[in-house]
Amino acid sequence: MDEAKKNSLKKAGIQVEDALGRFMGNEKLLERFLLKFLDDRNYEQLKAAIEEKDRETELRCSHTLKGVCGNLSMTGLYDLFTRQVELMRADQWEEAEAMMPEIETVYQAVTAVIRG
């Protein structure tokens, strides 16, 4: 992974050095997992669940995304999903769902950088 790519990832809110620590310094493995993030269906499922008011699926998807983003050191998204999960668990569904425009902005920025 070249320095330009690392800098782009950092600007998108991915703590690259922290992530590499989890992947024992293996840049290729980190890149592979970042690409797998693009194929993860939980974000689309979360949006659909919100449309359908399927609260169980909303919580499951948001919680899963929180974990994935944490493991990949996507700090911005991790923080947003952490807050969303907390709101859901506090039965503040409208507030949790109202976070989606902000989440969407950060999610699109992160996935655009991963795509390169």
C-alpha positions as CSV (number, residue, x, y, z in Angstrom):
1,M,0.0,0.0,0.0
2,D,1.6,3.3,-1.1
3,E,1.7,6.4,1.1
4,A,-0.9,8.2,-1.1
5,K,-3.4,5.4,-0.5
6,K,-2.6,5.4,3.3
7,N,-3.1,9.2,3.4
8,S,-6.4,8.9,1.5
9,L,-7.6,6.3,4.0
10,K,-6.6,8.4,6.9
11,K,-8.4,11.4,5.5
12,A,-11.5,9.3,5.2
13,G,-11.3,8.4,8.9
14,I,-9.5,5.1,8.8
15,Q,-6.7,4.8,11.4
16,V,-4.4,2.9,9.1
17,E,-1.6,2.3,11.6
18,D,-4.1,1.0,14.2
19,A,-5.6,-1.3,11.6
20,L,-2.3,-2.6,10.6
21,G,-1.6,-3.4,14.2
22,R,-4.6,-5.7,14.2
23,F,-3.4,-7.2,11.0
24,M,0.1,-7.8,12.3
25,G,1.5,-5.2,9.8
26,N,0.2,-7.2,6.8
27,E,-0.9,-4.4,4.4
28,K,-2.2,-6.9,1.8
29,L,-4.4,-8.5,4.3
30,L,-5.8,-5.1,5.4
31,E,-6.4,-4.2,1.8
32,R,-8.3,-7.5,1.3
33,F,-10.5,-6.8,4.3
34,L,-11.2,-3.3,3.2
35,L,-12.3,-4.6,-0.1
36,K,-14.5,-7.1,1.6
37,F,-16.2,-4.2,3.4
38,L,-17.4,-3.0,0.1
39,D,-19.3,-6.3,-0.4
40,D,-20.8,-6.4,3.0
41,R,-24.6,-6.2,2.7
42,N,-25.3,-4.9,6.3
43,Y,-25.5,-1.2,5.2
44,E,-28.1,-1.8,2.5
45,Q,-30.0,-4.1,4.9
46,L,-29.9,-1.4,7.6
47,K,-31.4,1.2,5.2
48,A,-34.1,-1.3,4.1
49,A,-34.9,-2.2,7.7
50,I,-35.3,1.5,8.6
51,E,-37.7,1.9,5.6
52,E,-39.7,-1.2,6.8
53,K,-39.5,-0.2,10.5
54,D,-37.9,-3.6,11.2
55,R,-36.3,-2.7,14.5
56,E,-34.7,-6.1,15.2
57,T,-32.9,-6.0,11.8
58,E,-32.0,-2.3,12.3
59,L,-30.2,-3.1,15.6
60,R,-28.5,-6.2,14.2
61,C,-27.2,-4.5,11.1
62,S,-26.0,-1.3,13.0
63,H,-24.4,-3.4,15.7
64,T,-22.6,-5.6,13.1
65,L,-21.4,-2.5,11.2
66,K,-20.1,-1.1,14.5
67,G,-18.0,-4.2,15.0
68,V,-16.7,-4.3,11.5
69,C,-15.8,-0.6,11.5
70,G,-14.1,-1.0,14.8
71,N,-12.0,-4.0,13.6
72,L,-11.0,-2.0,10.5
73,S,-10.3,1.2,12.5
74,M,-12.9,3.2,10.7
75,T,-13.1,5.6,13.6
76,G,-15.7,8.0,12.1
77,L,-18.1,5.2,11.1
78,Y,-17.4,3.3,14.3
79,D,-18.3,6.3,16.4
80,L,-21.5,6.9,14.5
81,F,-22.7,3.3,14.6
82,T,-21.8,3.2,18.4
83,R,-24.1,6.1,19.0
84,Q,-26.8,4.7,16.8
85,V,-26.8,1.4,18.6
86,E,-26.9,3.1,22.0
87,L,-30.0,5.1,20.8
88,M,-31.6,2.0,19.5
89,R,-31.0,0.1,22.8
90,A,-32.5,3.1,24.7
91,D,-35.6,2.8,22.5
92,Q,-34.9,6.1,20.8
93,W,-35.5,4.8,17.3
94,E,-36.4,8.1,15.7
95,E,-33.1,9.7,16.9
96,A,-31.2,6.6,15.7
97,E,-32.8,6.7,12.3
98,A,-32.3,10.4,12.0
99,M,-28.5,9.7,12.1
100,M,-28.7,8.1,8.7
101,P,-27.9,11.2,6.6
102,E,-24.7,11.8,8.6
103,I,-23.8,8.1,8.5
104,E,-24.5,8.0,4.7
105,T,-22.1,10.9,4.1
106,V,-19.2,9.2,6.0
107,Y,-20.0,5.8,4.6
108,Q,-19.9,7.1,1.0
109,A,-16.6,8.9,1.7
110,V,-15.0,5.8,3.2
111,T,-16.2,3.4,0.5
112,A,-15.1,5.9,-2.3
113,V,-11.6,5.9,-0.9
114,I,-11.4,2.2,-0.6
115,R,-12.5,1.8,-4.2
116,G,-9.7,4.2,-5.1
